[in-house]
């Protein structure tokens, strides 16, 4: 697997870059870069990693990631199968904070934008009316040329800065301690877990893959992911369980085994720890919301 080091997306002559990314699957490598990034998922599903935050994503996922915040939109395994007819599309903007110099950000009129840029260090997920407005502006940007694109970018930043429909993703204490070589190792770990989380994952297998002892691997992983390896694997499994609970095709026992848990009691315990409610309540809550909308 080819894994990038620290990426740089803009050349010295660019203020920002807009990309309409269409491919069988999104970049599967864990990475970060100096530029801030606005990502809107037009099509595609999977698991989103932003700093130490793990969550499933689907169409119309909208996230702002700050400078050097590690991230990965990792599609479900079905996207990687040889004869897969699935595809993804993402509208992405990369821009430097230099677009808005420090002098401007200290002015009263730029208070909310300054706050947005600071919050981006934790990654920000937007929802509700903000998503609909940004979606419209992004598709408008796709057709615009030259300076009109810059005006649209400033409008997008302003909408995000004024939004009250957002969640901060990474934990408050998160700090990126990754180095270039870490992106390679962590990508290998993420790839292995995403491929094998439905079955038993042995620490020995991961450690051997990185030429480490189990003890040294655990000490290596925790400060870089801001959580234990066991917690990380459970978050992946519970994320997948959430998707299955919303589909309503399997009962809770079947979902537990499908997600790699050997006992129902452990599944229920881990689900409540991560989702803050038992799986049965999670399904009931979704059905209630779904009924109220329809």
N, C-alpha and C positions, 0 to 999 in steps of 0.2 A: 504494500500500500504506500503510495506517495504521500508524504505528509509535509506541509509547508512549515517553515519557521515563522518568525514574526513577519506578518505581511505588511506591505505598504501599497495602498490602492490608488493614490494620486501622484501624478508627476509634478515637478516644480511649477509648471505653467497652468495647472488646473486649480480652480477655486473649489469646485465640487464635481462629483461624477454621479450621473444617473444611469442605472442599468435595468433593463428588462430581461431578467434571467429566465430562460425557458430551457429545461433539460429533463432527462429521465429522473434525476434526483438532485437535491441541493448538495453543495460542497460538504462531503462527509467528514471533513477534518476539523478538529478542535483548533481554533486559531484566534489571534487578536491583531489589531493594527492601530496606528496612532489616530486615524480618523474616527469621528463619530459616525454611526450608521443608523439610518432609518430603514426598517425592513417591513414590507407589507406582503403577506402571502396571498397570492391570487388563487393558487391551487396547490395542494399537497398536504400531507398529514405526517405526523411523527412525534418526536420528542425534542423539545427545545432546552438547550443548556445555555444559561447566561450566568457567568461567574460561578457561584455556588448554588444557583437555583436550577431546579429540574422540573419541567412541566410538559405535558403534551400540547401540541399545537395542531391547528387545522386551518381551513380557509379563512381569510380575513384577520389573521393574526397580525398585530401591529406593535412593533417594539422599537424603542430607541436605545442603542448601546453606546456608552461613552468611549472616550479614548482609552485604548489598551485594555478594554474589558473583554475577557475571553468569551467566545460564544460558538454555538453550533446548532443548526437546525438539522437534525438527523431524521431522515425519512424512515418509515416503517419498512420492515424487511421485504415486504411485497414489491417495493419499488426497485429493489436490487436484483430480483430474479431475472434470469437470462431472457425469458420470453415475455417479460412484463410489458403491458401496454399502458401502464401508468406514466404520468408525467407531472412535472412541477412548473410553477411559474411564480416568480417573486419580483416585485418592484422595489429597488434598493437605491438609496442615496447615501453617498459617502461625502463628508465635508469636514474641513478643519475648523477648529474653534477660532482660528485666526480670521475667519470670515467676519467675526464680531470681536473687535479688539477690546482689550481689557479696559480701556478708558470709557468706551461706550457702555460696557456691562456694569460699570459703577454708577451710571446715571439712574435716576429714579424711574424713568420710562422703561428701562431695561431690567427692572427688578425680577419680573417673572421669567424672562429669558435666562437671566443669570442663574436663577434657582433651577430651571430646567436643565441647564448644562451641568450644574453641580450634581443634581439627582441622577443624571445619566451615568455617573460612575457606578451606580448600582443596577443599571438597566431598568427601563420603564416600559411596562405593558399598558397600552391604551385600549379602551373599550367604548361601547355605546355610540353616541352621536359623534364623538371625536373620530372614530374609525370611519364612519360614513363620509365625514367631511374630508379627511385625509385621502381616502380612496379616490374621491372626485378630483382632488388637486393633483394626485399622482398621475392619473390618467390624462389630465390636462397637460401636465408637464411632459408626458410622453410625446405629445404632438407639438410642443412649443420649441422654439429655437432661440439661441443666443441669450441676450440679456433678459428676455421674458422668462427664461428658466430660473434665473437668479431671483427675480421678483417672486416667482412661485415658491422657491425654496424658502425665502424669508417669510412668505405667508404661511407655509407649512410649519416652520419653527414657531411662529406666533400662535397658531392654532394649538400646537402641542403645549406651549408655555401657558396658555390660558385655560387649558383643559382641567377639569376636576374629575374626569373619568380615567383614572390611572392607578396602577399598582407598582410599587417599587419591588424589584425582583430579588436582588442579592441581599444577604443579611447586612445590617449596618456595619458590622465589624470586618466585612470582607476587604481584603487587600490582595491585589494580584502579585503573587510572588513568583510567577512562572518565568522561566528563561527560555531561550530558543530551543534548547534540547528537551525541555519539559513538554513542549507541544507535541513532540514526536512520541514520547512515552505515554502521555496522557491520552493522546489520540488512539494509541494501541489499546489502552485500557477501555476507553469508551466503546471502541469498535467491538472488542471482545464481549463486553457486558451486553451491549445492544443485540448482539447475535445470539448470545447464550443465556439470557436472563430467564427463559422459560424452563430451564433445567438447573440442576445443581451447579453452582459455581464454586470451585475450590480455590482457596488462596494460593495453594501450591502451584496451580496451573498459571495463574496471573504472574506470580513471582518468578517462575521459571521462564516465562515469556520475556521478562525484563532482565533476566540474569541477576535476580535478587533473592535474598532469603525472605521468608514470609514476614519476619520481624522488620527487616529493613524496608520492605515494600509498604507495610502499614505506616511506618514512620515517614516514609516519602510521600505517600498519598494524602494523608490527613491535612497537612498545612496547605497543600496545593488545591484541594477540593473544599477545604473548610468543613470537612465532615469525615467520619470513618468510612472505610470501604464498604462495610456492611450496611451502613445507612444509605450510602450512594446506591447500592444494588436494590435495596428495598424501595427507594424512591422511584427507580425505573420500573420496578414491578407494580407498585401502586399506581403509577401513572398509566400503565397499560390497563390495570384493573378498572380505573375510572372510565376509560373509553368503553370497555366491555360492559360495565354496569349501565351505561347510557344507551347501549344498543338493545338491551333487554332480550337477548337471545339465549343467554345462559343463566342458570341459577348461581347463587353466590358460591356454593361449594365448587362448582365446575370452574368458575372464574378464578378461584384461589389456586387450584391445581394448574390451570392454564397459564398463570402468571409465575409459576415456579415455587409456590409455597407447598410444603409437604403436609401441613396441618391447618385446619380451619381456624383453630384458636390463635395460631401465630399470625395468620392472614388478618384476622379481625383486629388483633393487637397492633400490628404494624400500620394497618389502614387508618385506625383511629389516631395513632401517633402522628401520621403525616397529613391526613385530610381533616383532622379535628372532629371526626364523627365516624360512627360505624358504617360499613358498606351498605347495610340495609337502609339507613337513614339517608345516605347519599343518593341512592336510587330513588327513594320516595320524594326527596326534595326536587330532583330533576323532573320526575313525572309530574309533580305539582306545578312546576314552572312551565313545563311543556303544555299542560292542560290549560293553564291560564292564558297562554299565548294563542292557542288554537281556538 
